[in-house]
C-alpha cells in the first residue's frame, strides 16, 4: 500500500487508547502500519472527562492535513465517535464501547452480565477508577505475553467517572463507514455486548479469538482491519 493516497492526500491513521492504558498499548500495531508507509499518530487522552478526551483528540486532528482513519480501543470507541472533524473518513472499533445518542459509556458497558473473571471496579475518593493489578493478567490481556502484561499494568492510567457517566451526542458512526473487531474472549466487555453495538451501528464486523487488548495479544488481526478501513477510505 505504501502511503495510501486519496485525492486529498495520504491517509493518516490516528489510534486512541482506552481506560487504564496509554498510547504505548498500540505499539505492536503502530510499527506494522508504519512499515506499510502509513502515517500513524497516537492521541493521548487525559481520561478525566469525556469532554476533555474529545477535546484532546480534536487537538491531534487539527494538526493533520488530509483524510484520517480513526481507530479506538474500548472506552475510546465513545471518544472517536464524538469527533467532528470533516477529515475523518472512517472509524475502527477494537473491542470498543459505542454508546448511541443519549446513552453513556456505563450504559453499554453494563448491558450484559459481566464475565466471571471481570474485576470489580470502584472509584476512589478522587473519582478515579483504577484497574486492580492482578486484573491485567486475569481479564485485561490474559492472552498477551507476561512481559507485555507487566508493562500494561505498570503504565496504567485511571479513568474518571465523568468519562463514563456523560450521555453522548449523535455518534459519528451514523455518518461514516465503520469497522468493528469483536474480541470473542474479552473478559472486560463481553462479546455479546460488542456484537450488539457492531450490529446496531451497521459496522463491517470482524471477529478474533482475542482478549480485551487485541492490539497487544493479536496485533496482526488489528492491523488487517485497519488496513481494510484505510483501503476503503482511499
CORRA-V124007 format. One record per backbone hydrogen bond with DSSP energy under -0.5 kcal/mol. NH is the residue of the N-H (numbers start at 0). CO is the residue of the C=O. E is the energy in kcal/mol with one decimal. If there is no record, write none. Layout:
nh=NH co=CO e=E
nh=NH co=CO e=E
This chain:
nh=2 co=35 e=-0.7
nh=5 co=8 e=-1.5
nh=8 co=5 e=-1.7
nh=10 co=3 e=-2.5
nh=11 co=66 e=-2.3
nh=12 co=38 e=-2.8
nh=13 co=11 e=-0.6
nh=13 co=68 e=-2.6
nh=14 co=12 e=-0.6
nh=14 co=40 e=-2.7
nh=15 co=70 e=-2.5
nh=16 co=42 e=-0.8
nh=19 co=156 e=-1.5
nh=20 co=17 e=-1.0
nh=24 co=21 e=-2.0
nh=25 co=22 e=-1.8
nh=26 co=23 e=-1.9
nh=28 co=25 e=-1.7
nh=29 co=25 e=-2.5
nh=30 co=26 e=-1.7
nh=32 co=28 e=-1.9
nh=33 co=29 e=-2.5
nh=34 co=30 e=-2.0
nh=35 co=31 e=-0.8
nh=35 co=32 e=-0.7
nh=36 co=33 e=-2.0
nh=37 co=32 e=-1.8
nh=38 co=10 e=-0.8
nh=40 co=12 e=-2.5
nh=42 co=14 e=-2.5
nh=42 co=40 e=-0.6
nh=43 co=41 e=-0.5
nh=49 co=161 e=-0.8
nh=52 co=48 e=-2.3
nh=53 co=49 e=-2.6
nh=54 co=50 e=-2.2
nh=55 co=51 e=-2.2
nh=56 co=52 e=-2.1
nh=57 co=53 e=-2.7
nh=58 co=54 e=-1.9
nh=59 co=55 e=-1.3
nh=60 co=56 e=-2.3
nh=61 co=57 e=-2.0
nh=62 co=58 e=-0.6
nh=62 co=59 e=-1.1
nh=63 co=60 e=-1.6
nh=67 co=86 e=-2.6
nh=68 co=11 e=-2.3
nh=69 co=67 e=-0.5
nh=69 co=89 e=-2.3
nh=70 co=13 e=-2.8
nh=71 co=91 e=-2.7
nh=72 co=15 e=-2.0
nh=73 co=93 e=-1.8
nh=75 co=72 e=-2.3
nh=76 co=73 e=-2.3
nh=77 co=74 e=-1.7
nh=78 co=74 e=-0.8
nh=79 co=75 e=-2.9
nh=80 co=76 e=-1.4
nh=81 co=78 e=-1.4
nh=82 co=79 e=-1.0
nh=87 co=84 e=-1.7
nh=88 co=67 e=-3.3
nh=88 co=86 e=-0.5
nh=89 co=67 e=-1.0
nh=90 co=176 e=-2.1
nh=91 co=69 e=-2.7
nh=92 co=178 e=-3.0
nh=93 co=71 e=-2.8
nh=93 co=91 e=-0.6
nh=94 co=92 e=-0.7
nh=94 co=180 e=-2.4
nh=96 co=73 e=-2.5
nh=101 co=167 e=-2.9
nh=102 co=99 e=-2.6
nh=105 co=163 e=-2.5
nh=107 co=103 e=-1.4
nh=108 co=104 e=-2.5
nh=109 co=105 e=-2.2
nh=110 co=107 e=-1.3
nh=117 co=114 e=-2.1
nh=121 co=119 e=-0.5
nh=123 co=127 e=-2.9
nh=126 co=123 e=-2.2
nh=128 co=158 e=-3.3
nh=129 co=127 e=-0.6
nh=131 co=129 e=-0.5
nh=134 co=131 e=-1.6
nh=135 co=131 e=-0.5
nh=135 co=132 e=-1.2
nh=137 co=133 e=-1.5
nh=138 co=134 e=-2.7
nh=139 co=134 e=-2.7
nh=140 co=135 e=-2.4
nh=143 co=140 e=-1.5
nh=148 co=144 e=-2.4
nh=149 co=145 e=-2.3
nh=150 co=146 e=-1.7
nh=151 co=147 e=-2.5
nh=152 co=148 e=-2.2
nh=153 co=149 e=-2.0
nh=154 co=150 e=-2.2
nh=155 co=151 e=-0.5
nh=155 co=152 e=-0.6
nh=158 co=128 e=-1.7
nh=159 co=46 e=-1.5
nh=160 co=126 e=-1.9
nh=162 co=159 e=-2.1
nh=163 co=159 e=-0.6
nh=163 co=160 e=-1.3
nh=164 co=160 e=-1.3
nh=165 co=161 e=-0.5
nh=166 co=164 e=-0.5
nh=167 co=102 e=-2.5
nh=171 co=80 e=-2.8
nh=173 co=170 e=-1.8
nh=174 co=171 e=-2.2
nh=175 co=171 e=-0.9
nh=176 co=88 e=-0.7
nh=178 co=90 e=-2.3
nh=179 co=203 e=-2.6
nh=180 co=92 e=-3.1
nh=181 co=179 e=-0.8
nh=181 co=205 e=-3.2
nh=182 co=180 e=-0.6
nh=183 co=181 e=-0.9
nh=183 co=207 e=-2.7
nh=184 co=209 e=-2.1
nh=185 co=182 e=-1.6
nh=186 co=138 e=-0.8
nh=189 co=187 e=-0.5
nh=192 co=189 e=-0.8
nh=193 co=189 e=-1.8
nh=194 co=190 e=-2.8
nh=195 co=191 e=-2.0
nh=196 co=192 e=-2.2
nh=197 co=193 e=-2.6
nh=198 co=194 e=-2.6
nh=199 co=195 e=-2.3
nh=200 co=196 e=-2.1
nh=201 co=197 e=-0.6
nh=201 co=198 e=-0.9
nh=202 co=197 e=-2.2
nh=203 co=177 e=-2.8
nh=204 co=202 e=-0.7
nh=205 co=179 e=-2.8
nh=207 co=181 e=-1.8
nh=209 co=207 e=-2.4
nh=211 co=138 e=-0.6
nh=215 co=212 e=-1.8
nh=216 co=212 e=-2.1
nh=217 co=213 e=-2.4
nh=220 co=217 e=-0.9
nh=221 co=217 e=-1.4
nh=222 co=218 e=-2.8
nh=223 co=219 e=-2.1
nh=224 co=220 e=-1.9
nh=225 co=221 e=-2.4
nh=226 co=222 e=-2.7
nh=227 co=223 e=-1.9
nh=228 co=224 e=-1.9
nh=229 co=225 e=-2.5
nh=230 co=226 e=-2.7
nh=231 co=227 e=-2.0
nh=232 co=228 e=-2.0
nh=233 co=229 e=-1.7
